[in-house]
Amino acid sequence: MLEVKNLTKKYGEKTVVDNLNIEIKKGEIFGLLGPNGAGKSTTMNMICSIVRPTAGEIQLLGKNPWKQKKDVLHKLGYIPQELAIHGNLKAWENVELFTSLYGIKGQALKKAVDDSLEYVGLLERKQEFSKNFSGGMKRRLNMACAIAHSPSIVIMDEPTVGIDPQSRNHILESVKKLNEEGKTILIVTHDEKVAEYTNRVIHIMDGKVVEKIEK
């Protein structure tokens, strides 16, 4: 599902990601663990063709996400650490906005929106403006926006940071459920307890792999 070879990112003389290698198989929950500043988010941004690598190769679903974006990105669900929702839109409007970008229309779009909101436990709050949601509810809405188009692989960058225990548990249970339904999951986290939900973990510091944990 994902293969990264010798991935490197430099900003001037500073190396943020240093010859990183990752291989994720279909149906896995894979963890990228490390402290703040380890290079985790930069790695994800390169994989998702947001930040261009200095060197290295990326194969996502067997294709280069930089050269074949249309073939790759509609099969990818990306949940960024920074919330990507609009406070002046209602919950359902946020999900519809992002889902419609994948060409989903009409009744299929309405069903996708409702299904994803139900998945994260927000269907009954669909008519509320997201600016009035708690931090945890916003995280869950962020997740709904990323999974409504039914991606094959879901990348989550610090999905549980700064949220209440109820929302944290809800998100982690949703991760397990997505995986049981056949989705491949990549979780980026600094939290070792979150990493426990994965099948395999790579621990990085200063952009380098320092430990590989097989379960």
Secondary structure per residue as TSV (DSSP state, phi and psi in degrees):
chain	resnum	aa	ss	phi	psi
A	1	M	-	360.0	-38.2
A	2	L	E	-146.0	129.7
A	3	E	E	-134.8	124.4
A	4	V	E	-120.2	126.1
A	5	K	E	-122.2	121.8
A	6	N	E	51.0	40.2
A	7	L	E	-70.4	128.7
A	8	T	E	-137.3	139.3
A	9	K	E	-136.0	125.7
A	10	K	E	-121.9	141.7
A	11	Y	E	-117.0	100.1
A	12	G	T	65.8	-124.4
A	13	E	T	-88.6	-7.9
A	14	K	E	-90.2	126.0
A	15	T	E	-96.2	114.1
A	16	V	E	-90.4	-39.7
A	17	V	E	-126.1	129.0
A	18	D	E	-124.6	96.1
A	19	N	E	52.1	52.1
A	20	L	E	-82.6	136.5
A	21	N	E	-124.1	127.5
A	22	I	E	-138.7	139.3
A	23	E	E	-135.9	119.9
A	24	I	E	-118.2	127.0
A	25	K	-	-90.8	158.1
A	26	K	T	-59.9	133.5
A	27	G	T	86.8	3.6
A	28	E	-	-86.8	156.1
A	29	I	E	-108.9	110.4
A	30	F	E	-110.8	138.1
A	31	G	E	-112.8	135.2
A	32	L	E	-113.2	104.8
A	33	L	E	-107.2	140.8
A	34	G	-	173.6	160.0
A	35	P	-	-72.7	170.4
A	36	N	T	-57.9	136.8
A	37	G	T	85.7	6.2
A	38	A	S	-77.9	-15.2
A	39	G	S	104.1	10.9
A	40	K	H	-66.0	-52.6
A	41	S	H	-65.9	-36.5
A	42	T	H	-61.7	-40.5
A	43	T	H	-60.3	-46.2
A	44	M	H	-64.2	-39.4
A	45	N	H	-65.8	-32.1
A	46	M	H	-71.0	-42.4
A	47	I	H	-61.1	-38.2
A	48	C	T	-89.4	12.2
A	49	S	T	57.1	41.3
A	50	I	S	-100.7	-40.8
A	51	V	S	-117.3	129.4
A	52	R	-	-79.8	130.2
A	53	P	-	-65.2	151.4
A	54	T	S	-76.5	-37.6
A	55	A	E	-157.7	165.3
A	56	G	E	106.8	174.8
A	57	E	E	-125.1	145.4
A	58	I	E	-130.1	128.9
A	59	Q	E	-124.4	112.3
A	60	L	E	-113.9	116.8
A	61	L	T	57.3	34.4
A	62	G	T	80.3	7.5
A	63	K	B	-133.3	158.9
A	64	N	-	-82.9	114.8
A	65	P	T	-65.4	-18.6
A	66	W	T	-81.6	-32.5
A	67	K	T	-98.0	-21.3
A	68	Q	-	-131.3	53.4
A	69	K	H	-57.7	-45.9
A	70	K	H	-62.1	-34.0
A	71	D	H	-76.7	-19.3
A	72	V	H	-107.0	-47.5
A	73	L	H	-67.5	-27.6
A	74	H	T	-73.7	-10.6
A	75	K	T	-102.6	5.2
A	76	L	E	-113.7	135.0
A	77	G	E	-113.6	120.0
A	78	Y	E	-117.6	122.2
A	79	I	E	-109.1	100.5
A	80	P	-	-74.3	159.8
A	81	Q	S	-65.0	-41.0
A	82	E	S	-79.3	133.1
A	83	L	-	-62.0	133.1
A	84	A	-	-113.2	45.5
A	85	I	-	-121.4	160.5
A	86	H	-	-107.1	119.4
A	87	G	T	-63.6	-28.7
A	88	N	T	-90.5	8.3
A	89	L	S	-107.3	149.5
A	90	K	B	-71.3	164.3
A	91	A	H	-55.6	-48.6
A	92	W	H	-65.9	-32.3
A	93	E	H	-68.0	-37.1
A	94	N	H	-60.9	-49.0
A	95	V	H	-66.2	-40.9
A	96	E	H	-63.0	-39.5
A	97	L	H	-58.2	-50.4
A	98	F	H	-71.1	-39.2
A	99	T	H	-68.5	-35.4
A	100	S	H	-65.3	-22.0
A	101	L	T	-65.2	-18.2
A	102	Y	T	-94.2	10.8
A	103	G	T	83.5	10.3
A	104	I	-	-83.0	132.4
A	105	K	-	-136.7	170.3
A	106	G	H	58.8	-138.6
A	107	Q	H	-65.9	-32.8
A	108	A	H	-63.1	-37.7
A	109	L	H	-67.5	-45.0
A	110	K	H	-60.5	-43.3
A	111	K	H	-66.1	-41.6
A	112	A	H	-61.6	-40.7
A	113	V	H	-63.8	-50.2
A	114	D	H	-64.8	-40.9
A	115	D	H	-62.6	-43.0
A	116	S	H	-70.4	-37.1
A	117	L	H	-66.7	-37.6
A	118	E	H	-65.4	-37.8
A	119	Y	H	-58.1	-39.9
A	120	V	T	-97.5	7.7
A	121	G	T	77.5	29.5
A	122	L	-	-122.8	11.0
A	123	L	G	-59.8	-39.6
A	124	E	G	-72.0	-11.4
A	125	R	G	-108.8	16.1
A	126	K	T	-62.5	-27.1
A	127	Q	T	-89.1	1.0
A	128	E	S	-91.3	148.9
A	129	F	B	-72.3	135.8
A	130	S	G	-67.4	-21.3
A	131	K	G	-65.1	-18.4
A	132	N	G	-93.2	-0.1
A	133	F	S	-79.6	154.4
A	134	S	-	-70.5	168.3
A	135	G	H	-58.1	-41.3
A	136	G	H	-65.8	-39.7
A	137	M	H	-66.5	-35.8
A	138	K	H	-65.1	-38.7
A	139	R	H	-62.1	-41.8
A	140	R	H	-67.0	-37.6
A	141	L	H	-66.0	-39.6
A	142	N	H	-55.9	-41.0
A	143	M	H	-67.8	-42.0
A	144	A	H	-59.8	-39.4
A	145	C	H	-62.9	-30.7
A	146	A	H	-86.0	-20.6
A	147	I	H	-111.0	-5.0
A	148	A	T	-64.2	-27.7
A	149	H	T	-87.4	9.5
A	150	S	-	59.0	61.9
A	151	P	-	-72.2	161.1
A	152	S	S	-83.2	-32.7
A	153	I	E	-130.7	136.8
A	154	V	E	-120.5	125.0
A	155	I	E	-108.5	125.6
A	156	M	E	-119.9	118.3
A	157	D	E	-100.2	106.2
A	158	E	S	50.9	59.3
A	159	P	T	-68.9	-16.4
A	160	T	T	-114.7	11.2
A	161	V	T	-69.3	130.6
A	162	G	T	66.9	31.4
A	163	I	-	-122.9	165.7
A	164	D	-	-73.0	157.9
A	165	P	H	-57.4	-36.7
A	166	Q	H	-64.1	-46.2
A	167	S	H	-68.1	-36.9
A	168	R	H	-59.2	-49.1
A	169	N	H	-62.9	-39.0
A	170	H	H	-63.2	-43.2
A	171	I	H	-65.4	-43.9
A	172	L	H	-67.5	-35.7
A	173	E	H	-68.1	-35.3
A	174	S	H	-65.1	-35.3
A	175	V	H	-60.2	-47.6
A	176	K	H	-62.1	-41.1
A	177	K	H	-66.9	-43.3
A	178	L	H	-58.1	-42.9
A	179	N	H	-65.5	-40.1
A	180	E	H	-63.3	-26.3
A	181	E	T	-86.4	4.2
A	182	G	T	103.4	1.9
A	183	K	-	-78.8	142.9
A	184	T	E	-91.2	133.3
A	185	I	E	-122.3	134.9
A	186	L	E	-119.3	116.9
A	187	I	E	-107.4	125.4
A	188	V	E	-104.3	122.6
A	189	T	E	-155.4	155.4
A	190	H	S	-100.3	-4.5
A	191	D	-	-97.6	114.8
A	192	E	H	-63.7	-29.2
A	193	K	H	-69.0	-35.4
A	194	V	H	-68.2	-39.1
A	195	A	H	-62.0	-21.5
A	196	E	T	-65.4	-18.8
A	197	Y	T	-81.7	-1.9
A	198	T	S	-96.3	165.8
A	199	N	S	-87.6	-37.2
A	200	R	E	-139.5	151.8
A	201	V	E	-136.3	137.4
A	202	I	E	-112.2	127.5
A	203	H	E	-101.2	122.4
A	204	I	E	-120.0	149.8
A	205	M	E	-142.7	137.3
A	206	D	T	52.3	36.4
A	207	G	T	78.1	5.1
A	208	K	E	-120.3	149.7
A	209	V	E	-74.1	126.2
A	210	V	E	-112.6	-15.3
A	211	E	E	-161.9	142.5
A	212	K	E	-120.5	130.0
A	213	I	E	-119.4	113.8
A	214	E	E	-97.0	138.4
A	215	K	-	-114.1	360.0
